[in-house]
Each structure stands twice: as structure tokens, then as C-alpha cells.
Amino acid sequence: MKNTVVLAVSVMLMLLLQNCYGQSASKQTDQKKATEYSRTDSAPVNKSNQDWQKVLSPEVYEVARLKGTERPFTSEYEHSKEIGTFYCAVCGNALFKSDAKYESGCGWPSFFEPINKKSIIEAKDNSHGMQRIEVMCGRCKSHLGHVFDDGPPPTGLRYCINGVVLDFEKAKTAEKKYSAGKKANSGS
């Protein structure tokens, strides 16, 4: 009887967490990209949430524009060991290199430093009765997650980022695109 009660309570807690976070287990791969999406443009993007809602999947919109949180342990990037660059799924801004990623066990992709100081914005977040530091995209101001001071050296920081608001490009793919672009520009 005791095991049945424990199992029932566990199932109820899992369902409650799913309903609280309301996120699907994986990001939609066929998501439309905003016209502002660019991995090379660094100009700030100012767009209303109403306009973002027209081009973002419900999952990305919920996290990026409404400051939601995806369910823990559901991100395709949480345990990824691929080498490359993580970009903002909303605007294409470069955020983190894979060599700054580490396994924190927190349930979301974690990084110890951003790609550069301008790639992110930090702000105080006192929501939900907690004092935290929110991390937003430096280009479109989309919510990415939070940063904590319990990370590894050399920074001691843990950027806990929602995977649904990340895009990833493998290093080899980026090299091929760069080489192809160089050849096209040189006329070869």
C-alpha cells in the first residue's frame, strides 16, 4: 500500500510539473524564423511581443518573450557534446561556445561564460519569491535563463539556459559555410 501511495504521489508531482511549465519535450524544428534572424547582424532588434508571437513557436515564445521555463531534463542540448556555437533561437545572436558548456546536473544546458560581454544582458529578477540574475539575449532581449555563482572555474558562474531558446551550429558546418562563402567571393 505504501509503495502505491508513493507512486501515485510521484505521478501527480510529474503531471503538476508538466502543467506548470507547459513546454513540449523538444523544440519545433520547423519553426519560422523572424526576418531579423541573422547570425552576422549585431544591430539591436526591437519588436513587440505581439509581433514576435506571429513568428515564434508557442514553446519558444513562452520562454523567450513571457519569461517562461522549459521543463527540466527535456532539452536536446542538455547533454550535447557537439563542438560548435549556440545562438539565440529568436534572433540568431551568438551566445555561447560549446567549450564553455559543462554538465551541471541542473536539468538545463549550462555554460560558465558567454561568447562575449555584449552577447547577453543581465538583470535582477525577484520573481517567484527568489532573488536571481536573469540572462537575456544582448540583441533582442529575449529571456534565456538565469546565472548563478555556483559554476566551475575559471569564472565560477553557471549560466542555466533554456534549451528551447537556443539554436546550435556544429563547428564543421560553420567551417564549410565559411569556406564556401570565401570561394564564392574570390570568384573560384
JORA-V38827 format. One record per residue. N is the residue number from 1. RES is the residue in one letter. PSI is psi in whole degrees, -180 to 180 (999 if undefined). Layout:
# JORA-V38827
N|RES|PSI ; N|RES|PSI
This chain:
# JORA-V38827
1|M|-43 ; 2|K|-42 ; 3|N|-37 ; 4|T|-42 ; 5|V|-45 ; 6|V|-43 ; 7|L|-45 ; 8|A|-43 ; 9|V|-41 ; 10|S|-45 ; 11|V|-42 ; 12|M|-41 ; 13|L|-41 ; 14|M|-44 ; 15|L|-39 ; 16|L|-45 ; 17|L|-43 ; 18|Q|-43 ; 19|N|-38 ; 20|C|-44 ; 21|Y|-30 ; 22|G|27 ; 23|Q|150 ; 24|S|163 ; 25|A|-23 ; 26|S|154 ; 27|K|144 ; 28|Q|127 ; 29|T|-18 ; 30|D|22 ; 31|Q|136 ; 32|K|145 ; 33|K|143 ; 34|A|153 ; 35|T|-23 ; 36|E|-7 ; 37|Y|120 ; 38|S|137 ; 39|R|2 ; 40|T|-27 ; 41|D|131 ; 42|S|5 ; 43|A|140 ; 44|P|146 ; 45|V|120 ; 46|N|112 ; 47|K|144 ; 48|S|155 ; 49|N|-34 ; 50|Q|-42 ; 51|D|-39 ; 52|W|-38 ; 53|Q|-27 ; 54|K|-26 ; 55|V|-13 ; 56|L|149 ; 57|S|157 ; 58|P|-37 ; 59|E|-46 ; 60|V|-43 ; 61|Y|-45 ; 62|E|-45 ; 63|V|-52 ; 64|A|-43 ; 65|R|-26 ; 66|L|7 ; 67|K|39 ; 68|G|-175 ; 69|T|133 ; 70|E|158 ; 71|R|141 ; 72|P|151 ; 73|F|24 ; 74|T|-8 ; 75|S|135 ; 76|E|-18 ; 77|Y|-7 ; 78|E|-46 ; 79|H|12 ; 80|S|137 ; 81|K|7 ; 82|E|148 ; 83|I|128 ; 84|G|-152 ; 85|T|140 ; 86|F|131 ; 87|Y|160 ; 88|C|126 ; 89|A|-15 ; 90|V|-49 ; 91|C|-9 ; 92|G|4 ; 93|N|134 ; 94|A|128 ; 95|L|-52 ; 96|F|145 ; 97|K|150 ; 98|S|-25 ; 99|D|-5 ; 100|A|2 ; 101|K|145 ; 102|Y|164 ; 103|E|106 ; 104|S|-21 ; 105|G|8 ; 106|C|-14 ; 107|G|-5 ; 108|W|157 ; 109|P|136 ; 110|S|142 ; 111|F|151 ; 112|F|-9 ; 113|E|150 ; 114|P|170 ; 115|I|-36 ; 116|N|172 ; 117|K|-25 ; 118|K|-9 ; 119|S|-21 ; 120|I|163 ; 121|I|140 ; 122|E|144 ; 123|A|150 ; 124|K|141 ; 125|D|110 ; 126|N|23 ; 127|S|161 ; 128|H|29 ; 129|G|19 ; 130|M|156 ; 131|Q|112 ; 132|R|174 ; 133|I|117 ; 134|E|145 ; 135|V|127 ; 136|M|158 ; 137|C|134 ; 138|G|-14 ; 139|R|-47 ; 140|C|-1 ; 141|K|25 ; 142|S|143 ; 143|H|131 ; 144|L|-39 ; 145|G|-142 ; 146|H|160 ; 147|V|139 ; 148|F|159 ; 149|D|36 ; 150|D|27 ; 151|G|-180 ; 152|P|169 ; 153|P|156 ; 154|P|-12 ; 155|T|-26 ; 156|G|12 ; 157|L|153 ; 158|R|105 ; 159|Y|106 ; 160|C|105 ; 161|I|136 ; 162|N|121 ; 163|G|-26 ; 164|V|-21 ; 165|V|16 ; 166|L|142 ; 167|D|155 ; 168|F|139 ; 169|E|124 ; 170|K|147 ; 171|A|-42 ; 172|K|-39 ; 173|T|-44 ; 174|A|-41 ; 175|E|-42 ; 176|K|-44 ; 177|K|-42 ; 178|Y|-47 ; 179|S|-42 ; 180|A|-40 ; 181|G|-38 ; 182|K|-43 ; 183|K|-42 ; 184|A|-38 ; 185|N|-25 ; 186|S|-7 ; 187|G|11 ; 188|S|999
